[in-house]
């Protein structure tokens, strides 16, 4: 059984909380950068459409993975903090 009243448990939950928020925000910023992309190139064979580069697709995928992992880390840290065992009675 894990001692939920230890300092290491509390430090791990705090680390997961802040890492989750940072990773979530980093993933969202990567998604926004992949979506806006600046001046994109166009492919005009029979009809014109924006070209989908490999780098943009990889950035979008990694951004989504980062945002998802950050949300999971944040949720687990909140659960770790709220589901701590009450202190023992003296």
C-alpha positions in Angstrom: 0.0 0.0 0.0 1.2 3.5 -0.8 1.7 6.0 2.0 -0.3 8.9 0.7 0.8 11.1 3.6 4.5 11.0 2.7 6.4 14.0 1.3 7.5 12.1 -1.7 3.9 11.2 -2.7 3.0 14.9 -2.3 6.0 16.0 -4.3 5.2 13.5 -7.1 1.6 14.7 -7.3 2.8 18.4 -7.4 5.4 17.5 -10.1 2.7 15.7 -12.2 0.3 18.6 -11.8 2.7 21.3 -13.1 4.2 19.0 -15.7 0.8 18.2 -17.0 -0.2 21.9 -17.3 3.1 22.7 -19.1 2.8 19.8 -21.5 -0.9 20.6 -22.2 -0.1 24.2 -23.0 2.9 23.2 -25.1 0.7 20.7 -27.1 -1.9 23.3 -27.6 0.7 25.8 -28.9 2.1 23.2 -31.3 -1.5 22.5 -32.6 -2.0 26.2 -33.1 1.3 26.6 -34.9 0.5 23.6 -37.2 -3.0 25.0 -37.9 -2.0 28.5 -38.8 1.3 27.5 -40.4 2.1 31.0 -41.8 2.4 31.3 -45.6 1.6 27.8 -46.9 2.2 26.6 -50.4 -0.5 25.6 -52.8 -0.7 22.6 -55.1 -2.6 23.3 -58.4 -2.9 20.2 -60.6 -6.5 20.0 -61.6 -7.7 22.3 -58.8 -5.9 24.4 -56.2 -5.6 23.3 -52.6 -3.2 23.9 -49.8 -0.2 21.6 -49.7 0.0 19.3 -46.7 3.6 19.1 -45.6 5.0 16.2 -43.6 6.4 18.6 -41.0 3.0 20.1 -40.4 1.4 16.7 -40.0 4.1 15.6 -37.6 3.7 18.8 -35.6 -0.1 18.4 -35.4 0.3 14.8 -34.3 2.9 15.5 -31.6 0.9 18.5 -30.4 -2.2 16.4 -30.0 -0.3 13.7 -28.2 1.4 16.3 -25.9 -1.9 18.0 -25.1 -3.6 14.6 -24.4 -0.7 13.4 -22.2 -0.7 16.7 -20.4 -4.4 16.5 -19.7 -4.0 12.9 -18.4 -1.1 13.9 -16.1 -3.0 16.8 -14.8 -6.1 14.7 -14.1 -4.1 11.9 -12.3 -2.4 14.6 -10.2 -5.7 16.0 -9.1 -7.0 12.5 -8.3 -3.8 11.8 -6.3 -4.3 15.0 -4.3 -8.1 14.5 -3.7 -8.0 10.7 -2.9 -5.4 10.8 -0.1 -6.2 8.8 2.9 -7.2 10.7 6.0 -4.7 10.9 8.8 -4.8 8.2 11.4 -6.6 8.9 14.6 -4.2 9.3 17.6 
